[in-house]
């Protein structure tokens, strides 16, 4: 798997905050490397390294969250208070790891991985992106502001697993003969959180069609859609 790397897809189009997000990604990648190194072989010297790396993360997110909230105030961002609440929660979770004395290393390492990837990275990539959408277009709170392909790549990075091997579901839009294959974990997320993607071509919301089970069913589905297109287009 590739490392944890910031890319332009996560940009909120504010240079100083984008640079801070890039630095935050570097710190999280450093933590991810540390977790992989020590999870099965935690030495005495790793205890000090553990404290040092958490302290580095704690200081940086305090600095970054302060700057981000000031920018949100400046642009009258409508979800500022919700962001403040999430920032406070993330800072407290990081601080709690700093206060651990008698380390149950397997448990703490797991907490560290969840904090950095499932909480902090997920917040930057899925919630902070709303700042850019607020500045450039309307915000639809149920919409995921990435293409499906971008979101799959994001989830692969955060979960560190190939979700492309999961069961997949058919989602359709208004495009002729086009389906969108959604992995099961993302499909379940959409249903649970009542969220949706838009097709980058027709700009319509993706709608669930059916679960992909085998090649024969896929062929029959496309055959039916092609027949409908021929009728509608007078082929």
C-alpha positions as a printed Julia matrix, in Angstrom:
235×3 Matrix{Float64}:
   0.0     0.0     0.0
   1.12    3.56   -0.7
   1.89    5.88    2.18
  -0.43    8.55    3.52
   0.01   11.42    1.06
  -1.92   14.67    0.62
  -3.04   15.44   -2.93
  -4.82   18.31   -4.67
  -8.17   16.51   -4.45
  -8.19   17.42   -0.74
  -7.49   21.1    -1.34
  -9.82   23.67    0.19
  -8.28   26.37   -2.04
  -6.8    28.37    0.82
  -3.01   28.21    0.54
  -1.99   28.46    4.19
  -4.55   25.87    5.34
  -3.68   23.55    2.47
  -0.02   23.72    3.53
  -1.03   22.91    7.1
  -3.08   19.96    5.88
  -0.05   18.73    3.93
   2.07   18.93    7.08
  -0.64   17.11    9.05
  -0.61   14.32    6.47
   3.17   14.02    6.89
   2.8    13.7    10.67
   0.06   11.07   10.29
   2.22    9.15    7.81
   5.1     9.27   10.31
   2.75    7.92   13.0
   1.5     5.2    10.66
   5.11    4.08   10.04
   5.75    4.08   13.8
   2.62    1.99   14.47
   3.65   -0.6    11.87
   7.17   -0.75   13.34
   6.19   -1.28   16.99
   2.86   -3.09   16.92
   4.53   -6.52   17.16
   7.8    -5.53   18.81
   7.56   -2.65   21.31
  10.94   -1.87   22.86
  11.73    0.32   25.9
  13.03    3.19   23.79
   9.78    3.17   21.81
   7.96    4.5    24.89
   9.74    7.86   24.63
   9.28    7.91   20.87
   5.59    7.25   21.37
   5.2    10.23   23.69
   7.27   12.45   21.4
   5.24   11.7    18.29
   1.91   12.2    20.07
   3.16   15.5    21.52
   4.14   16.61   18.02
   0.67   15.75   16.71
  -1.08   17.44   19.63
   0.81   20.7    19.21
   0.26   20.79   15.5
  -3.48   20.13   15.52
  -3.95   22.84   18.18
  -2.09   25.28   15.93
  -3.96   24.18   12.8
  -7.44   24.06   14.35
  -7.01   27.61   15.69
  -6.05   28.93   12.24
  -8.82   27.02   10.51
 -11.49   28.29   12.9
 -10.27   31.88   12.45
 -10.59   31.47    8.68
 -14.09   30.01    9.07
 -15.11   33.02   11.14
 -13.72   35.34    8.48
 -15.81   33.75    5.69
 -18.9    33.24    7.9
 -18.79   29.48    7.43
 -22.21   28.1     8.46
 -20.85   24.95   10.17
 -18.26   26.69   12.34
 -19.69   25.59   15.69
 -19.96   21.99   14.56
 -16.33   22.15   13.42
 -15.27   23.64   16.76
 -16.94   20.75   18.54
 -15.17   18.17   16.35
 -11.82   19.97   16.76
 -12.18   19.96   20.52
 -13.05   16.27   20.52
 -10.03   15.39   18.37
  -7.69   17.49   20.54
  -9.02   15.79   23.69
  -8.57   12.32   22.19
  -4.96   13.18   21.34
  -4.35   14.65   24.81
  -5.74   11.51   26.46
  -3.11    9.42   24.68
  -0.43   11.75   26.05
  -1.68   11.16   29.6
  -1.38    7.37   29.41
   1.21    6.07   31.89
   0.92    2.31   32.22
   0.82    1.53   28.54
  -1.23   -1.41   27.35
   0.68   -1.11   24.12
  -1.59   -3.15   21.85
  -4.62   -1.14   22.95
  -2.89    2.25   22.79
  -1.34    1.59   19.38
  -4.78    0.65   18.08
  -6.24    3.86   19.56
  -3.45    5.88   17.94
  -4.12    4.37   14.52
  -7.87    4.98   14.83
  -7.31    8.56   15.98
  -4.96    9.55   13.18
  -6.62    7.78   10.26
 -10.28    7.22   11.07
 -10.72   10.52   12.9
  -8.17   13.17   11.9
  -7.62   12.23    8.23
 -11.31   11.52    7.75
 -12.14   14.94    9.2
  -9.68   16.75    6.92
 -10.75   14.91    3.78
 -14.53   14.72    4.23
 -15.48   17.63    6.49
 -12.89   20.34    5.8
 -13.6    19.98    2.08
 -16.93   21.68    2.79
 -15.0    24.94    3.21
 -14.06   24.85   -0.46
 -17.6    23.95   -1.48
 -18.97   26.84    0.59
 -16.62   29.26   -1.2
 -17.26   27.95   -4.71
 -20.8    26.53   -4.82
 -23.81   25.48   -2.8
 -23.31   22.94   -0.02
 -25.6    19.92   -0.02
 -25.08   18.4     3.4
 -25.93   14.85    2.34
 -23.64   14.93   -0.69
 -20.14   13.45   -0.61
 -18.06   16.09   -2.34
 -15.77   13.67   -4.15
 -16.29   11.47   -7.15
 -16.89    7.83   -6.29
 -13.42    6.92   -7.59
 -11.75    9.6    -5.47
 -13.65    8.46   -2.38
 -12.7     4.82   -2.93
  -9.03    5.84   -3.12
  -9.43    7.93    0.04
 -10.98    5.02    1.93
  -8.2     2.7     0.74
  -5.65    5.09    2.22
  -7.46    5.51    5.53
  -8.47    1.87    5.99
  -5.17    0.56    4.54
  -7.03   -2.24    2.75
  -8.23   -2.97   -0.75
 -11.96   -2.32   -0.56
 -12.15   -3.0    -4.3
 -12.31   -6.71   -3.39
 -15.55   -6.27   -1.44
 -18.98   -7.15   -2.78
 -20.13   -4.39   -5.09
 -23.47   -2.76   -5.74
 -24.9    -1.27   -8.92
 -25.6     2.46   -8.7
 -27.05    4.24  -11.73
 -27.43    7.83  -12.9
 -28.99    9.5   -15.96
 -26.11    8.56  -18.25
 -26.89    5.96  -20.91
 -25.32    2.52  -20.34
 -23.35    3.63  -17.3
 -23.19    1.97  -13.92
 -21.15    2.87  -10.85
 -19.71   -0.01   -8.83
 -19.84    0.81   -5.11
 -17.96   -1.41   -2.61
 -20.07   -2.83    0.19
 -18.49   -0.79    3.01
 -19.17    2.48    1.16
 -22.66    1.3     0.2
 -23.43    0.63    3.89
 -22.04    4.06    4.81
 -24.34    5.74    2.26
 -27.39    3.95    3.67
 -26.51    4.52    7.33
 -25.58    8.21    7.01
 -28.09    9.03    4.23
 -25.4    10.36    1.92
 -24.9    10.21   -1.83
 -22.53   10.83   -4.73
 -23.13   12.76   -7.92
 -22.12   11.47  -11.33
 -19.32   13.73  -12.68
 -20.85   13.5   -16.18
 -24.61   14.05  -15.79
 -24.35   15.7   -12.31
 -27.29   13.63  -11.02
 -27.26   11.76   -7.71
 -26.34    8.08   -7.92
 -29.2     5.71   -7.08
 -28.95    2.1    -5.93
 -29.91   -0.43   -8.58
 -28.86   -3.88   -7.4
 -26.02   -5.97   -6.08
 -23.49   -7.29   -8.59
 -23.35  -11.06   -8.21
 -21.95  -12.51  -11.44
 -20.98  -11.75  -15.02
 -24.18  -13.22  -16.45
 -26.38  -10.83  -14.48
 -24.13   -7.92  -15.46
 -24.49   -8.86  -19.14
 -28.29   -9.14  -18.91
 -28.53   -5.78  -17.16
 -26.53   -4.0   -19.86
 -28.44   -5.81  -22.6
 -31.74   -4.47  -21.25
 -30.37   -0.95  -20.88
 -28.95   -1.01  -24.4
 -32.33   -2.07  -25.82
 -33.97    0.87  -24.01
 -31.35    3.27  -25.36
 -31.94    2.03  -28.92
 -35.65    2.67  -28.54
 -35.19    6.12  -26.97
 -32.54    7.2   -29.48
 -34.34    5.65  -32.47
 -31.32    3.54  -33.45
